Amino acid sequence: MYKGFYNLTSAMLTHQHNLNVIGNNIVNISTSGYKQERYVATTFDDVMYSRVTVNESGGTEIGRQSYIRAASDIYTDYSQGIPEPTELPLDFAIVGDGFFAVQDPEGNVAYTRMGNFCLDDEGYLCLPGFGQVLDPQSRPIYLGTDKIRGDSRGVIYFDQPPEQGGGTAIGQLGVFSFEDNLALERNDRGLFTGEGARQSEDFEIWNKYLERSNTDMVKQMTEMITYQRALQSAAQVTKMYDQLMTKATSEVGRFA
């Protein structure tokens, strides 16, 4: 009977982890370029039971059993989000494969699909709160003005009259891809880190657009309700188990 506690406890932990991941997805529904996550659980390694005799060093397998589930991994869904027009000149969205590269003040490089850029105090293109955006050669991009426009390959031009340098290329957004996106890790700031970045080929850049989160709000809410009910049910059954075991330990000995 005690085995039921293992099953119920692992069920409650699994449902709570699912709710945490779903809650994070919902919180980031308005974060541009956000990629939703999914929690996956699996059983612990099967426990092998063997019947061992006194005179034999070996044993006979009589069954396998696993009582609880444990965290396996949190997978990121890298599918394309919907590009949404903003009419802001420093907003960019990637349509296709790849990530923007951002370098923080310490020189660390991370990757993101967020494209809501601005200019820092020195006139460099930056992602607010994260760092400077890099070009294909992994160098910061100096603009000095927000009067710009970008083409489908991320080349940035002055958007001014010809006599003021209009149409002159002043930089290019770097778009990097990886052999396996599943090998990337999301850091504590919501950006991705990994080795083996290379220039992407299969992409377009949309200027004055932002990529929306790929979180399916309806699906996330449905799953949240499902896991909340499952968690409540497991908690109620656990309470019943506790009452039953308390009664068994206090009354069985009295009639023995």
Secondary structure, 3 states (H helix, E strand, C coil): CCHHHHHHHHHHHHHHHHHHHHHHHHHCCCCCCCCCEEEEEEECCCEEEEECCCCCCCCEEEEEECCCEEEEEEEECCCCCCEEECCCCCEEEEEECCEEEEECCCCCEEEECCCECEECCCCEEEECCCEEEECCCCCECECCCCCEEECCCCEEEECCCHHHCCCCEEEECCEEECCCHHHCEECCCCCEECCCCEECCCEEEEECEEECCCCCHHHHHHHHHHHHHHHHHHHHHHHHHHHHHHHHHHHHHHHC
